[in-house]
Amino acid sequence: MESIGDYLRKMKDSGETINTYHKIIGEVLQDKDVIQFIQENKEYLTEDSIERSAANLYEFVVEKDKARKGEGQLLDGYYPKLVLNNKKIEVSYVPTNEFLQKRAQKELKERINSVYMPKDIKEATFDQFEITHGRRTALERAIKFVEDYIQGPEKFHKGLYLHGAFGVGKTYLLGAIAHELSTFGYPSTLVHYPTFATEMRSSVGKQTTGVKLDAYKNTPILMLDDIGAEYPTSWIRDDVLGVILQFRMQNELPTFFSSNFDMNQLENEHLRFNQNGDDELLKAKRILERIRFLTDETEVTGKNRRNELN
């Protein structure tokens, strides 16, 4: 595609369009930003250097107008700026504030690895978490975790085991923690645990189990949402959850959970019995030992806010 400069130079060299060329350049030199730039740099510019910069000045005026209208820019999200280079005027392109803000938001969201979770969970913030008596302690502990982690990310920080009834804000609070951490550059992985468990079972036939396990074992901050809602099997409990938690406990990696069960209920009403109904209390206790090492149990109570959205 022919550039603005090439087009203008052809126009200058054509006898038939010489008058049009001078008219265009005359209009360019009347542009207030061009006038100001030339005035500010008059000690470095001559009539000849301005003439040699005509194509660049024309490009600046045209692209500035496109940027103002928001259509057809040479570089979307950038606006033109005049610069002086070796006594010649050139055009540089600078990102707009809007473009920089959008890029910052995109980078922020990319630090939150949301797996099988609602799309809007990345938008969750502490500011939007309504403070009630039943939610205050959980919010205070969440904020304290973020503050402590930012001050010493190399240290071990216990995560939270958030439990409570359906719809009281447990998942949202996990998202808010991940969002706040991402603003300081710290990545996290937030995964819907029942869907993850189903995916892990299907990964056996695809021979991708090890790769998936490694991803969750090693992520700097892991959040397992809705644990206890998955179909209970010995393999998922011992060879998936147990392996992940053992690794994270040994390496002191922050881990979070949300559940409708408190810890005792999770142990005795869910993890204790396998798919055949066999009582495997010792194995359930091993899982709970790791969860208790990694997290502080915190209850979240209140009304079901999801009903308000229906």
Beta strands, then each sheet from edge to edge (+ up, - down):
strand 1: 78-85
strand 2: 88-95
strand 3: 112-115
strand 4: 159-163
strand 5: 188-192
strand 6: 222-225
strand 7: 255-259
strand 8: 295-299
sheet 1: 1+ 2-
sheet 2: 3+ 5+ 6+ 7+ 4+ 8+
end
